Amino acid sequence: MDDLVEPKTAEIAYETDEPVRYETDGAVATIIMNRPRFNNAQNSQMTYALDAAFRRATDDDVIRAIVLKGEGKHFSAGHDIGTPGRDVTKSWDRVHLVPDHINKPAAEFLYTREHEVYIGMCRRWRDIPKPTIAAVQGACIAGGLMLAWVCDIIVATDDAFFQDPVGRMGIPGVEYFAHGFELPPRIAKEFILLGDRMPAERAYQFGMVNRLSTRATLDADVKAIADELATRSRLGNWLTKQALNHVEDLRGKRAATDAHFHMHHFAHAQNDMIAANSLGGLDARSMAAANKAAAGED
């Protein structure tokens, strides 16, 4: 058909064949993002591995609680926009009823892909019937927020920080737009408009973080919560999640996310028209440099 295009090609070099590790301890499954060299930046290889791990934990009746964590210094630096393993042009076996993106023209390319790997998967993971805990250390940036926010409980180390700096790209926040539900609206505006780092202590004060921990005690603190959740009624945990997720949706979370997703992709399309790429001409190196400069780091 003349409205399809020849798929783009790119050199993709994965640094690992295991971007996600899966471990169990009794009734608790731990899903570990395993790209520490790149601060657990999320390429499609990792995202589909995460989905498979969540599916594995969901299907195993022995597992009663799920922990999500990141290997290394940081929880996640967000979506992969610049490593050798950036695989946005690659086709995958999809998990939603969304067509392949690689032969779609112009803005339809990213719009189709991100329905699958971002908004689609985030909603899928939020609705897992088992309680989930995010163990956050160091940076939780942009796409990293999406992974933490879909979890039911967030435990963060005292040196952790949360940030959505994509306003520098002219984009109004990451795809899974939970900002106004995780934070009071005025604080959410500050969070997106300024793109500053929010320390874990401040996030805790707003209720975005459930409990504070340290790097030395994070695993033990999360294990204690997960072990306790695993003793509770399986159906009771699921019903509790459904009840409170329903409250969020009655408050407009799903509708707000849908509306924002289209604004997000309008911004991508605008960038493609006026800048060097859909990210407003920026890349991983320039974004990291801007973050460090704003934080006063060398």
N, C-alpha and C positions, 0 to 999 in steps of 0.2 A: 504493500500500500504506500502511496506517495506521502502519507503523513508520518511515516516511520523513518528512522534514520539509521545509518550504519553505526553500530555500537562503538563507543570510544574505547581506546586502548590505553593502557598505562603499565609501566613496569612496577610490579608488586613484589616486594621481598619481605616475607614474614620472618621475624626474628625468633619465633617459637611456633611449634605445632600444638602447643597446649596453652592457649590464651586464657583459659579458665580451668581451674582445678576444682575437683569435687571431693569432699571428705565427709565422713560421717563419724559421729561419736554417740552411740546409743540412738536416741530418738531425734537427734539434731543433725541436720545437714548443713555444712558450711560450703558456700560457693565463693571461690577466691579468684578475683581478677588477677591475671598473671602476666602483665606486661610492665613490670617495674622499671625497665630501661626507659620506657616512654611514659612513665607516671600513670600507667593504666589508661592511656587514651583508647577510646572505644572505636575500633574499626568494625566492619561487618563480621569479620572472622570472630571477634570477641562477642559481638552482640548475639549472633546466632548460637554461639557456644553457651552464653548466658541463658538464652531461652531454652536450650536443650537441658541445661542443668536444673533450671526451675521446673521443667517438665518432669525430669527424673525424680526430683524431690517430691513433687506433687503425686506422682504415680506410685511412690513407695509408701505403703501403709505403715511401715515401721517409723517413718519420719513424721514428727509432730510439730517441728519448728525449723525455720530456715534462717541462716545467718548469711549476709552478704558482706564481703570485705575485700580490701585491695592489698596485694602484696607490695611490700616496699615502703618508701617514704610517704607516699600519698595515696589516698583513696582512689581518686580519679581526676585527671586533668581535663576531662570532657571528651567530646567527640574528636576523632582523629582527623586533623586537618593538615597534617604535614609529615607523618613518619613514612619510612619506606614501605610500611604495611598498609598504607591508606588504600582501600580497595573499593572506593565508591563506584568504580566502573565495572565491577565484577557481578555476575549473575549468581543467585543463590536459590536453593529450594525454599520457597516462601512458606510462611506459617499462617498467613492470612489470605483472604480472597482478594488479593491485589495483584495486578499484572506485573510482569517483569518491567523494570525501569530502564534497562540499558539501551533499548532501541527507541526511547521516547525523546521527542525534540524539545529543545529550549527548556522553559520552566517546568514542563511536564516531567522531565527527568528526575529532578530532586523531589518534586511534589509527590510523585508515585513512590519513590524509594522511601521517603520519610513517613508516608502513611504506614508502610510496613515496619521499618526498623525503629522508629522513634515513637510516634503517638500510638501506633497499634500495639507494639510490644510493651510499652509502659502501662497501658491500660490492662493488658493481659496479665502482667506481673502484679499490678495492684490488686487484682481480683483473685489471686491465688488463695485457695481456701484454708491455707495454713498460715499461722502468724510468721511474719518476716521481720528481721532486725538488721539494720545497717550499722556496721561498725566502722566509723569514719575517723581516719587520722590524716593529718596534713591537709592537702588541698582537696576540696570538693567543688569543682568548677564546672559551670555550664552543664554539659551532658552528665557530669557527675551528680549534679543536683537531681536530675531526673531519676537516677538509680536510687539515691537515698530517699527521695520523696515517695516513691512507690512502696517503700517498706513501711510497716506499721509502727515500728519503734526505731528511733535513731539515737545511738550512743556515740558521742564524739569526744575525742581527746581534747585536753585543754589547749593544745597548740593547733587544733584544726581550724579551718576557716572555710566559709562558703562564699561563692561569688558567681555572678552572671554578667560577664563583661561584654556580651555580644552587641550591646548598644554601640560599641566602637565600630561595629560593622554596619550600623544603621538598621539593625534587626531588633525588634521589640521583645527580647527574651527568648529562651530556648523553647523547643517545640512543645514539650509537655508543660503547658502553662499553668502550673499549680501555685505560682508566686502569691497570688492574692488570697489563697487558702492557707498557705504555710506561714504567711506574714500579714500583719494589718496592712490595708491598702496603701496608706501613706508611706509606710516603711518599705513596702514592695516597690513603690515608685522610686524611692531613693535607691533601693537595691539594684534596680534595672537602669535607671537614668544615669547614676554615677558609676555603677559597676564596681564599687569598692568591695574589698574583702570584708566579710562580716565574721568577726571572731566567734568561736563556738560559745563563749560565755554570753554574748549578745543574742545569738540565735536561741540559746536556752531560755533567756529572759522572755522571748516572744513565743515560746512554745514550739519552735521548729525542731529543737533538740529535746529529747526526753530526759537524758541523763548525761552528765559530764564524767569523763574518766581521764586517765593518763595513758601514755604509750605503754608504760610498764604494766598497767592493770586492765587495759582494754579487753583483751581476750577473756580474762577471768570474769570481768564484770558482765560481758555479753553472754558468756556461757551460763552464768547464774540465772540470767533472765530467760534464756532459751530453755534451760533445764526445767525451770518452773513452768513455763508455758507448755512444755511437753507433758506435764502431769495433768493438765486440764483437759476437759472434755473436747474431743476432736470436733464434734458437731457444734458444741458451744463456742469454740474459737471461731469457726467458720461463720456461724450466725452473727456473732459480735462484729466481725469484719464487715459482713454484708450490711448490717444495720447502720453502722457508722459511715461506710462508703455511700450508702443511700442518702444519709443526711447531707453529706457533701454534694451529692448530685442534685438533691432538692434545692440546695443553695446555689446551684448553677454551675458546678465545677465542670461537668461534661460539656455543657453548652459554651461556657467560657473558653474551654480548651479548643473546641471546634472553631470558634470564631477567631481565636488567636492564631491557630494553625494557618488559616488563610492569610492573615496579616503577615505572619512570618514569611510565607512564600511570596507574597507580594513584594516584601522587602528584598528577598533573594532575586526576584525578577528585575526589580529596579536596579539592584547592584550590577546584574549582568548587562544592563543597558548602558550604565553610566560609569562603571568601574571595570577593573581588570578581571574580576570574577564575581561569583555569587556571594562572596564574603566581603565585598566592598574593597577588594584589592589587598586584603590582609591575608596572612598565613600564620602558621603555628609559631614561627620564629618572631614575627613582629608582635603578635599578641602576647607571647611570653615576655618579650622585652618591655612592652608597655605595662604589663602587670608588675614586673619587678621594679620598674622605675616608679610607678605609683606607690609601691610599698616601701620605697627607699632601699631596695636591695641592689647589690652589685650584679 
